[in-house]
Amino acid sequence: MKPLWKKYYLILPLATALLACLPQTASAQDKEDLHIVQVSGLVMNADSTQTIPGVHVFNKRSGRGDITDYKGWISKAFLAGETLIISAVGFKNREVVIPEDVGDRWTVIFALEEDFVDLGEVEVNPFPSEELFKEAILAMNLNEDQQNVINSFAPEVIQELIRSTPLQASPSANYRFMQNQQFVNLQNSAGPRANPLLNPFAWSQFINSLKRKKKK
């Protein structure tokens, strides 16, 4: 009769081998149960007249998915029986279940229905009439910058520009001169006043003006 420890010594290797085989068998069985389907879909509107780019197509349970390209096309692997969510801005979400009897590939067209949202009425002008609106604008208090802009177009300012502008100047030169004057006024009101003594262009204009006076 063999000792008891020798019997266990013979049983342990056999039990270890069986335990090692169990996970592999279960893993192989799980792989057989996974039915992978390559889903190739085109997302279009309800009338099937145009494709919709940038649509989110993802698994409802895991959140895994992708977005359609600029042509509204998507091709991605999913598992059979999974529920897909097709979501896009301006369209209603749609749920689609991948059939389990389509084989390894499934080509489908996802039609989305437009989602209309009725916005509330927006009153742009709170005044009951145009006359009251004009009165409110005329009575509005202007800040310093706004007042400077209005003063730049005052009649006396325009007359002074006409009087000081040389007669031989062209209309385009008058326009550039007025724009330069407005820019200088805005720069002086918003920042430190520039020193003309440090401006080489000002010195050049001053020297040229002296030369013109000597010629006269």
C-alpha positions as CSV (number, residue, x, y, z in Angstrom):
1,M,0.0,0.0,0.0
2,K,1.4,3.4,-1.1
3,P,1.8,6.2,1.5
4,L,-0.8,9.0,1.4
5,W,1.7,11.6,0.5
6,K,2.7,9.7,-2.6
7,K,-0.9,9.6,-3.8
8,Y,-1.1,13.4,-3.4
9,Y,2.2,13.7,-5.2
10,L,0.7,12.0,-8.3
11,I,-2.6,14.0,-8.2
12,L,-1.1,17.5,-7.9
13,P,0.5,17.6,-11.3
14,L,-2.7,16.4,-12.9
15,A,-4.8,19.0,-11.1
16,T,-2.3,21.8,-12.0
17,A,-2.5,20.9,-15.7
18,L,-6.3,20.9,-15.6
19,L,-6.4,24.3,-13.9
20,A,-4.0,25.7,-16.5
21,C,-6.2,24.5,-19.3
22,L,-9.4,26.0,-17.9
23,P,-8.6,29.7,-18.5
24,Q,-7.5,29.0,-22.1
25,T,-10.7,27.1,-22.8
26,A,-12.8,29.9,-21.4
27,S,-10.8,32.5,-23.3
28,A,-11.2,30.6,-26.5
29,Q,-14.9,30.3,-25.9
30,D,-15.2,34.0,-25.3
31,K,-13.4,34.7,-28.6
32,E,-15.9,32.5,-30.4
33,D,-18.8,34.4,-28.8
34,L,-17.4,37.8,-30.0
35,H,-18.9,38.5,-33.4
36,I,-16.9,41.4,-34.9
37,V,-18.7,43.3,-37.7
38,Q,-17.1,45.9,-39.9
39,V,-19.7,48.6,-40.1
40,S,-19.6,50.8,-43.2
41,G,-22.2,53.5,-43.1
42,L,-23.2,56.7,-44.9
43,V,-25.0,59.3,-42.9
44,M,-27.6,61.3,-44.8
45,N,-30.6,63.5,-44.2
46,A,-34.1,62.2,-44.0
47,D,-34.8,62.9,-47.7
48,S,-31.5,61.2,-48.7
49,T,-30.6,64.3,-50.8
50,Q,-27.3,65.2,-49.1
51,T,-24.7,63.6,-46.8
52,I,-23.9,64.9,-43.3
53,P,-20.2,65.3,-42.4
54,G,-18.9,65.3,-38.8
55,V,-21.5,63.0,-37.3
56,H,-20.7,61.1,-34.1
57,V,-21.3,57.3,-34.4
58,F,-20.4,55.6,-31.1
59,N,-21.3,52.5,-29.0
60,K,-24.0,53.3,-26.5
61,R,-22.5,51.0,-23.8
62,S,-18.8,51.7,-24.1
63,G,-18.8,55.1,-25.8
64,R,-16.3,53.9,-28.4
65,G,-16.8,55.1,-31.9
66,D,-15.7,57.6,-34.6
67,I,-17.0,60.6,-36.6
68,T,-17.9,60.6,-40.3
69,D,-15.6,62.2,-42.8
70,Y,-16.4,65.2,-45.0
71,K,-18.4,63.0,-47.3
72,G,-20.5,61.6,-44.4
73,W,-18.8,58.2,-44.6
74,I,-17.7,56.0,-41.6
75,S,-16.1,52.6,-41.5
76,K,-15.3,51.0,-38.1
77,A,-15.4,47.6,-36.4
78,F,-18.1,47.0,-33.8
79,L,-19.6,43.9,-32.1
80,A,-22.8,42.3,-33.4
81,G,-25.8,43.2,-31.2
82,E,-24.3,46.5,-30.0
83,T,-26.4,49.7,-30.1
84,L,-25.0,52.6,-32.0
85,I,-25.9,56.2,-31.3
86,I,-25.8,58.5,-34.3
87,S,-25.6,62.1,-33.1
88,A,-25.2,65.4,-35.0
89,V,-25.9,69.1,-34.3
90,G,-29.2,70.1,-35.8
91,F,-30.5,66.5,-36.1
92,K,-32.3,64.1,-33.8
93,N,-30.3,61.3,-32.2
94,R,-30.9,57.9,-33.6
95,E,-30.2,54.5,-32.1
96,V,-29.4,51.5,-34.4
97,V,-28.7,47.9,-33.3
98,I,-26.2,46.0,-35.3
99,P,-27.8,42.7,-36.5
100,E,-26.2,39.5,-35.5
101,D,-26.8,37.7,-38.8
102,V,-25.1,40.1,-41.2
103,G,-21.8,38.3,-41.3
104,D,-18.5,40.1,-40.9
105,R,-19.5,43.2,-42.9
106,W,-22.5,45.5,-42.8
107,T,-23.1,48.4,-45.2
108,V,-26.0,50.7,-44.2
109,I,-27.3,54.2,-44.7
110,F,-28.1,56.1,-41.6
111,A,-30.9,58.7,-42.2
112,L,-31.2,61.5,-39.7
113,E,-34.2,63.6,-39.1
114,E,-33.7,67.4,-38.7
115,D,-34.3,68.8,-35.2
116,F,-36.1,72.2,-35.3
117,V,-36.0,74.4,-32.2
118,D,-38.4,77.3,-32.0
119,L,-36.8,80.2,-30.3
120,G,-38.7,82.8,-28.4
121,E,-39.4,86.2,-29.8
122,V,-36.5,88.7,-29.5
123,E,-37.4,92.4,-29.4
124,V,-34.4,94.2,-31.0
125,N,-35.8,97.7,-30.5
126,P,-37.6,98.2,-27.2
127,F,-39.0,101.5,-28.3
128,P,-42.6,101.6,-29.4
129,S,-42.0,104.0,-32.3
130,E,-39.1,105.3,-34.4
131,E,-39.6,108.9,-33.1
132,L,-39.0,107.9,-29.5
133,F,-36.0,105.9,-30.6
134,K,-34.5,108.9,-32.3
135,E,-35.1,111.1,-29.2
136,A,-33.4,108.5,-27.0
137,I,-30.3,108.5,-29.3
138,L,-30.1,112.2,-29.4
139,A,-30.4,112.5,-25.6
140,M,-27.7,109.8,-25.0
141,N,-24.7,110.9,-23.1
142,L,-21.5,110.4,-25.2
143,N,-18.1,109.6,-23.8
144,E,-15.0,111.6,-24.7
145,D,-13.9,109.4,-27.6
146,Q,-17.4,109.5,-29.2
147,Q,-17.6,113.2,-28.8
148,N,-14.2,113.7,-30.4
149,V,-15.3,111.7,-33.4
150,I,-18.4,113.9,-33.8
151,N,-16.4,117.1,-33.3
152,S,-14.0,115.9,-36.1
153,F,-16.9,116.2,-38.5
154,A,-18.2,119.5,-37.3
155,P,-18.9,122.1,-40.0
156,E,-16.2,124.5,-38.7
157,V,-13.6,121.7,-38.7
158,I,-14.4,120.7,-42.3
159,Q,-14.2,124.3,-43.3
160,E,-10.8,124.7,-41.7
161,L,-9.6,121.6,-43.5
162,I,-10.8,123.0,-46.8
163,R,-9.1,126.3,-46.1
164,S,-5.7,124.8,-45.0
165,T,-5.5,122.2,-47.8
166,P,-3.5,123.3,-50.8
167,L,-5.5,124.0,-54.0
168,Q,-3.3,121.8,-56.1
169,A,-4.2,118.7,-54.0
170,S,-6.3,116.0,-55.5
171,P,-9.5,114.6,-53.9
172,S,-7.5,111.4,-52.9
173,A,-4.9,113.6,-51.2
174,N,-7.6,115.5,-49.3
175,Y,-9.1,112.2,-48.2
176,R,-5.7,110.9,-47.0
177,F,-5.0,114.2,-45.2
178,M,-8.3,114.0,-43.4
179,Q,-7.6,110.4,-42.4
180,N,-4.2,111.3,-41.1
181,Q,-5.6,114.1,-39.0
182,Q,-8.2,111.8,-37.5
183,F,-5.6,109.2,-36.8
184,V,-3.4,111.8,-35.1
185,N,-6.3,113.0,-33.0
186,L,-7.2,109.5,-31.9
187,Q,-3.6,108.7,-31.1
188,N,-3.2,111.8,-29.0
189,S,-6.4,111.2,-27.1
190,A,-5.7,107.5,-26.4
191,G,-1.9,107.6,-25.7
192,P,1.1,109.9,-25.1
193,R,1.4,112.7,-27.5
194,A,4.2,112.1,-30.1
195,N,7.2,114.5,-30.1
196,P,7.7,115.9,-33.7
197,L,11.3,116.7,-32.9
198,L,12.1,113.0,-32.7
199,N,10.3,112.2,-36.0
200,P,12.8,112.1,-39.0
201,F,9.9,112.4,-41.5
202,A,8.8,115.6,-39.8
203,W,12.3,117.0,-40.1
204,S,12.4,116.0,-43.8
205,Q,9.1,117.8,-44.4
206,F,10.4,120.9,-42.6
207,I,13.6,121.0,-44.7
208,N,11.7,120.5,-47.9
209,S,9.3,123.3,-47.0
210,L,12.3,125.7,-46.3
211,K,13.7,124.8,-49.7
212,R,10.5,125.6,-51.4
213,K,10.2,128.9,-49.7
214,K,13.8,129.9,-50.8
215,K,13.0,129.0,-54.4
216,K,10.0,131.3,-54.2
